[in-house]
Amino acid sequence: EALEGMLVQVSESATAISPTSRYGEYVVVRSDKGVDRIWQGGEAGYMIMVDDGSSEVHYDSSTLDYVIATGDLVTGLQGPLAYTYGRYKIEPLISPEVTPLREPPQSLPSLGADEFSIMTWNVENLFDILVPHPTDPPLPRKADYDLALTKVAHTILAAGTPTIVALQEVEHLGILEDLAAHELLSELDYIPVLMEGTDSRGIDVGYLVRSDQATLLDVHQHPAPEGITSRHPLLIQVQVETSSGSITINVINNHFTSMSGGELATEPRRSAQAAWNVSLLEGVLAEDPDAQVIILGDLNSYYDAKPIDILREAGLRHVFEILDPDERYTYIYQGASQVLDHILITQGLMDILRRVEIFHTNADYPPSDPGDASPLHQSDHDPIVAIFGINP
């Protein structure tokens, strides 16, 4: 506080623990601290926030003075110390020197003949070029829309072309139809599935189901009682075929209430949404006690938060149980790496779970270069892919 408005500098080189955001902000830690990532709820005293000092929103890198990915080395940070939006921030007078160190993630391997996979991903504001349209983000041009579809398609390819792709923040079914027909995906015969909810911004949950690997048996939307959510859970029943046999699974796709109103203030609503999913789970198991169920999506809850515990207490297992803790993040907020996206499964599926991958193509990366069709930074969330195998 005593330094507010004064010229300050970071005397050591610093390591970025978040990428440049669309608001021109990023967070670093002095390299001599030996810290390359800070986890949600961890030691925040090492964090140094940097801001470009503008009010501009950067939808691609063309308007940024510098682009920084998580892990990059930053030297020569100096500028006045400002206080905005409840945080102290350095606003550099000159651009610091940036040494890129982050390597893009490798594509996931193709599925084995006896395997199938499930992916969940919040694609962040996947809107078309037509009105009505929310006030934010801006209505895309056709070129922007085509590029977004291409980036999503490249992500699906690089994620190993999952059997079932569960998506959040899709405007309507037509977008999934466009995605399934995209030249990168058309040969995979994905079936688009989406039912409109009542979200004020018009975002919904939906699926792409590979018809060469799975048969769509049923689709049900489940509006919650008492207005618990406007983004209604969408349940599909699918029979998956592999070289070693078939399995019928029930997948429930969700997008829980965000924490934008404060974690504690909004958690009761997310807990109610989790409880509603438990009732859906119980309904499926009442009809078939041996049914295999997956509850997934952007649950806007940390790994150990109450809404996730409600799902665990219903007998579900979290696929992250078999994942290295250092990989357990799907989102970075103000420098804190955290889990907001989840896949929870019944024990029968846990028994055949082979691998889990968080495809880190988004959370660690700044806004993309104009025209960049790669998987990098189509969204602010990372996709999760769970790979299962049926033993002969």
Secondary structure, 3 states (H helix, E strand, C coil): CCCCCCEEECCCCEEECCCCCCCCEEEEEEHHHCCCCEECCCCCCCCEEEECCCCCCCCCHHHCCCCCCCCCEEECCEEEEEEECCEEEECCCCCCEEECCCCCCCCCCCCCCCEEEEEEEEEEEECCCCCCCCCCCCCCCHHHHHHHHHHHHHHHHHCCCCCEEEEEEECCHHHHHHHHCCCCCHHHCEEEEECCCCCCCCCEEEEEEECCCEEEEEEEECCCHHHCCCCCCEEEEEEEEECCEEEEEEEEEEECCCCCCCHHHHHHHHHHHHHHHHHHHHHHHHHCCCCEEEEEEECCCCCCCHHHHHHHHCCCEEHHHHCCHHHCCCEEECCEEECCEEEEECHHHHCCEEEEEECCCCCCCCCCCCCCCCCCCCCCCCCEEEEEECCC
